[in-house]
């Protein structure tokens, strides 16, 4: 099916017919225009960065703030910028989603996601099918949409948004199984949803359902294979090749992630699944200069979110939304109260997940920019009523994000699923010493770490590793075995290549359990991060 194969690679999306309306106008870009564009973009970024403070205090996902900035800049706002290029929005949205999935994969810990993979995969596949069916039926029978439009809306809103899930859940101390399931689901379910949206938006009837399922399975398999292969090869290369500058490692990691997406898409596979899996492999490979890489990826993720949400806010026309508010609320209610809980209950039944966790997962199916981006696909393909589909999806996402986002912490506390405070983990950065066949570990002791008060000799580092320098209050000194470590200290630990991993495990174990870690049968020393 050519329509399904177009799903995860934008260049394969069918171009609109000549009679279809063009969205936006082409204009030459001069240096003067560039200066104005840079000024506007930099101001928007500064306002967006400042707005993060508001969203973090209120508990609202930052996407609503960024969408609001775009709406205020649009034709009904204070700036009166007229923008209606749906095709450009779709392309930029795909690019931003690649970066967001890469950043999310890099921050996903395998020890949390690994046990949750079967449940997350079931939610991402069978759960999407249940959600599409229930939501489409509600849109058809309750709102009166045609079946094609109803199926498109059902598919569009059945994808949980990776950016919204990552940004909200990582601020809530939930059990590892819940967080891992929801994060993995949001990373996996984009692929089948995109395939369905493109298939339903394609001219002509959808082929037999078993053909569509076969296409989805094939594309997911290709994307998974390419993502895992690219991630493993990239991690192996970065661990065995010492680059001349630490700033090259973050660039290389992001380039590998984007390579996984492009290779998967060009191979007619799931590029989105490929980039998420490749990034997950890289994120758990203990690469050199990892804190710098995470910071770089985090910054790119914020830029991608800001740009994507502002652009989507520009695309919407607020004065056209009035007639679509009621249909959006009805469809959203069916999605939130019926479709999502039903899909969670049916999919998690074999895994014997407690009802408290099922309740939270049902409410935590956050929607964000991904459904709005997918709503541009029928606009680009010239589907009848596509503008109404976009408006309904936009209102639905905004309304129910306003409800779900701020209430998640309250629901977690009510269900008694919140975890207590944990010891802060150490920040460890590794720089390879290629010629010396060793590694230099830079260790930061944060507030709350149980390494505070531990003497250097009590670290019990493996033979071949030693603390060579301590930086305290801006002063550096060579520690003695009896030197007591304090919170805020930075340590330089030299380790030979064979004991590098063991030294890091021991440092993290002491950071969590103190000097008695490993003597009380906890097994912390062998625990992977």
N, C-alpha and C positions, 0 to 999 in steps of 0.2 A: 504494500500500500504506500504510494508515494506521499500521500498526505501525512500518514503517521511518521514516515521517515523524515519528513520536514520538521518534525516537532522540535527536536533538540538542536537544530542547526539553522540559524536564521537565514542563511543564504539559500536554503531549500524551500523557504516559505513562498507559496505561489504569489507572484506579483499581481496587484489588482488590475482589473480590466481597464482599458482606456476610458470607458465611460464612467468608471467609478470616480468619485471626487478625490482630488489631491489634497493632502493635509499639509498646509504650510507652503511657503514660497522660498525658492532658492534665490540667494543674493550673494554677490561676490564679497569676500571678507578682506577688507583693507586694514592697514595698520591702525587707522583711527578707530575702526570697528573693534579691532583686537584690544586696543587700550580700554574702550568702553566695556567690552566683555569681561576683561580681567578685573576692572574695578567692581562691576556688578557681582561677579562670582566671588571675589574676595570678601566683599561686604556680606553677601549671603552666607558664606562660610563662617564669618565672625558672629553673625547673628545666630546661626544654627548652633555654634559651639556654646554661646552664652545660653541658648534655650535649653541645652541639655541639663543645666542646673535646675531649671523649672520642672522638667519632666522627671528628673530623679527625685525631687522632693515630693511631687504629686503622685508618683507611682505610675504615671501614664507612659506608655511606650513613646519613645522619641519620634516615631514615624508620624504621629499626629501633629507634632510641632512643625516638622518639616513640610508636611502636606499643607498646613496652615500658611506657612511662609510662601509656598507656591501659589496658593489661592489668593493671598493678598497681593502678590505680584501680577496676577493674571488680569484678564480683560475686565472682570468685575471688581477688581481690587484697586489699590491705591496707585499702582504703577501702570495699569492698563496695558500690559503686555499681551498682545494677541498671539497665541501659540496654539496650533491645531494639527501639528504633524504627528499623527499616531504612529507612522512607520518609524520615524526617528526615535520616538519615545520607546517603542518596542526594542529597537536595536540597542539603545543605551541601557534600557532595563535589563536585557540579557547580559550585557557586559558587566553591569553592576552586580547582578545576581551571581555571576561567576566569582567575583571578588568576595562577596558576602559569604558564599558557600565555602570558599577557600579559607577565609578567616575563621569561620565556624568549625571547619574540619581541623584546622591547626590547633584550636583550643579544646577539642574533644578528647577526653582521656579514655583510652581503651579499657582501662579497668572498670569504668562506669558503663560504657556503651557495649562492651563485649557481651556481658550476660544478658543485656536487653535487646540484642540484635534480632533474635527470633520474633519477639513481640513487636518490635519496631517495624520489621519487614512485613509482618502480617497487617499491621495498621496501615502501612504505606501502600499496600496492594489491595487486599480484601476490604480494608476500611475505606479506602477511596471509592471502591465500587459501591459499597453500601451507601456512602454519603452522596455520591452522584445520583443514585437511583431515588433515594428519599427526597433529596432537595429538588431534583428535576420534577418529580411528581407533585411536590408542593407548589412549585412555580407554575405548573400547568393547570392544576385543578383549583388552587386557591387564588392565583393572580390572573390566570387566563392567558398566559404566554403560549405561543406555539411550541410544539414539542422540540423543534430544533433549537429555538431560543432557550427553552427550559433546560435542555441537556447541556448547552454551552454554559449557562449560569451554574448549573449543578457541578459541572467539571471545574469551572474556574474557581469557585469558592470552596472546593473540597481539599485544596492544598493548604496545609498550615505553613505559615511564613517563617523561614529560617531566621531572618533578621529580628522579627518580633519575639520569637521563642528564645533565641540566644540572649537578647538584651534583657528580657524579663526574668527568665528562669535562673540565670546565673546570679541574680541578686537575691534569690529566695533560697534559704537553706533547706532544700527538699532532699528526701532519700535518694541515694545514688541510682536506684532502679527507675524511679519516676523521671528524674532528670535525664538519665541516659536514654530511656525509651522515647521521650518527647523530642530530644535533640536529634536522635538518629532518625525518627519518623519525619521530622521537618526537613532533614537533609535528603531523605530517600524519596519522599512522595512528590517532589516537583516533577520528576521524570515521567511517571505514568500520567499525571494530570496534564502536562504539556502535550503529550501524545493524544490524549482524548480531546483536548480543546481544538487542536489543529484538525483532527479527524472530523469532529462535528462542524467545524467552520469551513471545511472543504466543500466545494460545489458538488452536488450530487449526493445520493444516499450513502450512508455508511455501509461498508461491506459486512459480511457475516461476522457476528460477534466473536467467533472462535478465531477468525483471521486477525481481528484486532487484538485479541489476547495474545496470539502468537507473535505479532509484531512487537507488542509491549515487552513480552518475555525476551525476545531476541535482542532488542535494543538495550534492555537492562543488563543482560548477560554480557553484551559487547562492552558497554560502558563500565561495568564492574571489572571485567578482565583488564581493560586498558588502564583504568584508574589505579588498580592495585599494582600492575606492572610498572607504570610510570612512577608511582610513589616509591616503590621498593628500589628501582634503579636510581632515582634521584637521591634517596636517602643514602644508599651505598656510595654513590659518587661524592656527596658532600662530606661524608665521614672519612673518606680515604684521600681526598684532595684538599690540601691546605691552600686556600685562596689568599692573595697578597693583602687584602684589606677586609676587615670585619664587616664593613658596609656592603660587601658583595654577597654575603650569605643571605640576607633578607631578599635581595633582588633575585637571587638564584632560586630560592624556595618559591616565591610567587610565580616566577617564570615556569618552573616545573608544574605548578598547579594549573596554570593557564594552558600549558602544553597538554596536560591530561584532558582538559575540556575540549580543546580544538581537535586533538587526535580522536577522541571518542565521537565527537559530532561528525567529523569528516568520514569516519568509518561507519556512519549510519547507526551509531549507538547513542547511548544516553550520555551526553557531555556533562550534564549537571551531576549525575551520579559519579562519573569519572573524576571530576574535580573534587567532589566531597571526599571520596575514598582515598584519592591520592594525597590530599591534604591531611586526612586522618593518619595515614601511614607516616607522613613527614612529621606530623605533630607528636608522634609517639616514638620517634627514632632517636631522641637525645642528640640532636644536631649541635655542632659548634655555634657559639654566640646565640643561643636560643632566646634569651630575654630580648635581645635587640631585634631578632626576627619577629617575635610575637608583638613587640611594640610597633614595628613597621607594618605588619599585617593588620593590626588593630586600627592604625591610622588610615590605611587604605580602605578598610571596611567602613569606617565612619564617613569618609569622603564619598564612597559608593552609595551609602544609605542617604546621605544628604542630597547628593545630586539626583538620585533616582526619585526620591519622594518629592523634592521641589519640582522636578519636571512633571511628575504626575499631577501635582497640584496645579501647575500651569495649564495642563491639558483639559482639566475639568472646567465647565462653565456653570457657576453656581446658580444663575437664574433659571437654568434648564432643569434643575434637580427637583423642583417642587412636586411635579406629578409622579416622581419615582420614589418619593420618600416612603409612602405607605407600602408599595410592593416590596421595597428593600427590607423594611422592618418585618413584614410577614415571612418572606423567604429566610431572612436571618434568624427569626424565631424558630422556624422549622429546622434550620441547620443546627442551631445551638442547643435546642431543647430535645429534638428528636433524632436527627441524622447523626450528629457527632456522638451522643451517648450510646445510641444503638450500635454504631460501628465499633466503639470501644468495648462494649459488653460482649458482642459476638466474637470479636477478634481476640480478646484476652481471656475468653472462657477456658481454652485449653491450658493456659499458663497459671491458672489459679491465683490471679492477682487479687488482693484484698479489695473490698468494695470502696474503702476510703481512697485508695490509690486510683481506682477506676473513676470515681467521682471527680477527683482532681484532674485526671487526664482528659475527661470529657469537657471540663470547663477550660482547660488550658490549650485547647485547639485554636490558638491565636491566628487570625488572618491579618495580613499586612499588605505590603507592596506587591507581592507575587500575584495575588488574584487580580489586582488592578492592572499589572503589566499584561497578564494573560488575557484580560478583557480587551486589550488593543488588537489581539490577533483577529477576531471577527471584523474589527473596523478596517484593518489592512486588507482583509480578504473580501470586503464589500458585502458582508452578510446583512440581510434586511433586518432593521431594528438594532443594528450593532451599537449605535450611539445610546440607545436606551439601556442595552445590556451594560455598557460601561458605566452609565450613571447609577444604575441599580447596585452594581458591585461596589462602586465608590461609596455610596451612602451606607451600604451594609457594612463595609469594612470599618468606616469611621465610627458608626453608631455602636457596633458591638465591641470594638476595641476600647471605646470609652467605658463600656460596662465591664468587660472581662479583665483588662489589664490591671486596674486599681484594686479589684476584688480578689485577685489570686492570693496575695499574702494573707488576707483575712480568711479565705477558704482553707488555706493550708493550716493556719493556726486552729481553726474550728475543727478540722478533721484530725488534728494532732499529728500532722505529718512533718512539721518543722524540726530540723535537727538543732541540737544545742551548739554553742560556740565551740569551734575546733582550733587547735593550735595552728598558727599561721605557718605555711610551708616556707621553706628556705628558697631564696632566689639564687640559683646556681647557674653560672655561665661558663661554658667550656671553650677554650681556645686551643687548637691542636698545635703541638710543637713537633713538626714533621721530622726535622733532622735529628731531634733528640729522642724520638719515639716515645713521647710523653704528652701529657695534657696539663694545662694550667687551669684550675678551677677557681672561679671568683665566686665567693659565697657571701651573701648578705643575710644577716640575722635580723628578722623583722620583729615588731612588737608581738608578744604572745608566743614566741618560739620558746620551746623548752630547752634550747641550747644555752639560754641565759643562765649563768651561774656554773656552767660546766667548765672544768679545767681541760687544757689542751690534751693532756695525756689520757683523760677520761673519754676522749673521742674514740679511742681504740681503732684508729684507722688501720687498714691492712698494710702489711709490709710492702714498701714501694710507694707509699703515699705519706706526705708530711705537710703540716702547716708551716709555711715559710715566712709569712708576713701577716700582720694584723694592722688594720687602719681603724683608729678610734678617735673620734672628734677631730678629724683632719690631721692627726699625727700617726706616722707609720713607725712600727717597731717590730723587731724579730721576737717572737714569743718564746718563753721558756715552757717546759712541760707543765709547770705549775700555774701558768698564766690563766686567769679566770676570764672566760668570754662573756661579753655583755651584749644586750640588745642594741642594735645600731652598728655593731662591729661589721667590718668587711674583712674576710679572710682570703688569702691566696694559698691554695693548696696545689702542690705539684704531685702528680701521680703518673707512674709509668703506664704504658698502654695496656698491659694485661690486667691491671687492677683499677683502671679508671672507673668502670661501672660499679665495682664493689665499693670503692671509696665514696661515690655519690650516694649509693644506697645507704651506707652507714651514716653519712652526714644527714640525710633526710630522716633516718630513723631516730637519731639523737634529737633532731629538731622537733619531732613529734612526741617522743617518749622520754626525753631526758637521758642522763648518763646511764640509767639502768635499762635502756632499750636493748632488747635482744637477750637479756638475762631473765626475763619474766615469762618466757614462752609466747611472746606476742608475734614473733616472726616478722617484725617490722623491717629487719635488715634485708630480707629477701623480697620485699614488696616492691613491685615496679610502679613507676609514675608515668 
